[in-house]
Each structure stands twice: as structure tokens, then as C-alpha cells.
Amino acid sequence: MIFNGRVAVVTGSTQGIGLAIAKRLAKEGVKVVVTARNTEKINQVVAEIKSDGGEAIGIKCDVANREEVKALGEKTVEKYGRIDILINNAGINRDSSFKKMTDDQWDTVIENDLKSVFIVTQELVKYMESNKYGRVINLSSVVGLSGNFGQANYSAAKAGVLGFTKTLALELGKKGITVNAIAPGFTNTEMTKNIPEEIRAKMIADIPVGRAGEVEDIAAAAAFLASDETGFISGITLNVNGAFYLS
């Protein structure tokens, strides 16, 4: 893949899928901005990337806080002079059946998984517009397409990310910016490790390729969409789910 001196901001990049994406982009020669809420974890990831020969800086940021996001953009441009790639990965879940779901569970997930994507993209895409080049990749989920019991809030947020992605692809295309989404299926992460083994086994048995996804599978998809070679791909949802759900 081709990356000509690009700079990428990866939100939620201290664990799981975000961490894998940050490390993959760094290996491709991209300058990576690691961002999350935990400074200690940020510093650890930056050190790991540098030890592997990559280039990275860390900036603490709550993606649901517009002022912190503004500072994220300013500090990135102060250091590297540009922002070329934005990976909107940060997110949380607060699962509950619909009947028992509280306002707080709903609002917290919508704010952190959907509104944050709006805030971060709005604040950082202006730097792409000035250079007439950009790659925005939004992490959605298979449940944003299929729905899932106990995840009305999370499914709604991730479905919203897909509609947001399509609209921005239309609005930003003439400015040299592509906007795409990735919808991972069942993937081995810290979050899914807590699922009881019998339920995990059943979920994996339902995946046609015969295994769960790995964070590296998602990272490879993100690197592809972020590369210089994908300028004619925009507005799509790339399903990375082992044919578990076809759309």
C-alpha cells in the first residue's frame, strides 16, 4: 500500500481494534497520533510503536469533548503540519435489554459512539480540506446492520455512523476527501473475551469462515481504505465479518 508521508489520528488507539490500526499504519510508514483518555496507556503505545521503528506521538483526548478535540487537531498540526487520515474508532457499550435500558445507558452510548464521531470529524476534517486530501474511516459494527439483543443503544449508534458516513462522502468528495465505514463482525478483543465460552463457541460456529475475527483483520481493512490508492472508493461500508452477515 502507498502512503506518501501521511499523518493519521486514530481515536481510542490504546487497546483492541484501535491499537491494531495504529500499529499497522505506523508499520506502513504513517505518522500516527495515538489518542485516548488514559495518558499512561497512550505513552505505552507510543513507546511500542517507536520501538518497532515507527513514528508516533500521544495526545490525551475525550472525543466527546469539543474543546479537547480542537486541541487534538491543533497539537497534531503543530507537530506534523497536517492531518491526512482520521480513524474514528473510539467507543463504548452499555448493554441492557430494551425494557430495562436507562436514559443514562442510552445517552452515554449515543454521545460516545455517535456524537463523538460528528465532533471529531467536524473539527479535524477542516485540515484535510485545506490540503484537498483526506481519508476518513468510521468504525461501525455488524450490529449496526443486523441489530442485536440487548444493544438497542449500541446498534442505533453504529447504524447512525453508517448514515453519517454516506452523507459525508457526498459532501466532502469534491474536496478530495473519501469517507468510508468498516463494520466488524465478532472479533477477539478484551471486550469479547468476557463472553461465556459456550456462547462464544456458538457465535463462532455461525461464522462461515470458521473462526472469529482478529484485530489485525480490521486493521488491514482500515489500512487499505486509508491508503493513497483508494481515492475512488467512498461512501461504502466494508463488512469484515467472515460472511456472518451479508448486506
Stockholm file with secondary structure:
# STOCKHOLM 1.0

chainA/1-247         MIFNGRVAVVTGSTQGIGLAIAKRLAKEGVKVVVTARNTEKINQVVAEIKSDGGEAIGIKCDVANREEVKALGEKTVEKYGRIDILINNAGINRDSSFKKMTDDQWDTVIENDLKSVFIVTQELVKYMESNKYGRVINLSSVVGLSGNFGQANYSAAKAGVLGFTKTLALELGKKGITVNAIAPGFTNTEMTKNIPEEIRAKMIADIPVGRAGEVEDIAAAAAFLASDETGFISGITLNVNGAFYLS
#=GR chainA/1-247 SS CCCSSCEEEEETTTSHHHHHHHHHHHHTTCEEEEEESCHHHHHHHHHHHHHTTCEEEEEECCTTCHHHHHHHHHHHHHHHSCCCEEEECCCCCCCBCGGGCCHHHHHHHHIIIIIHHHHHHHHHHHHHHHHTCEEEEEECCTHHHHCCTTBHHHHHHHHHHHHHHHHHHHHHGGGTEEEEEEEECSBCSTTGGGSCHHHHHHHHHTSTTSSCBCHHHHHHHHHHHHSGGGTTCCSCEEEESTTSSCC
#=GC SS_cons         CCCSSCEEEEETTTSHHHHHHHHHHHHTTCEEEEEESCHHHHHHHHHHHHHTTCEEEEEECCTTCHHHHHHHHHHHHHHHSCCCEEEECCCCCCCBCGGGCCHHHHHHHHIIIIIHHHHHHHHHHHHHHHHTCEEEEEECCTHHHHCCTTBHHHHHHHHHHHHHHHHHHHHHGGGTEEEEEEEECSBCSTTGGGSCHHHHHHHHHTSTTSSCBCHHHHHHHHHHHHSGGGTTCCSCEEEESTTSSCC
//
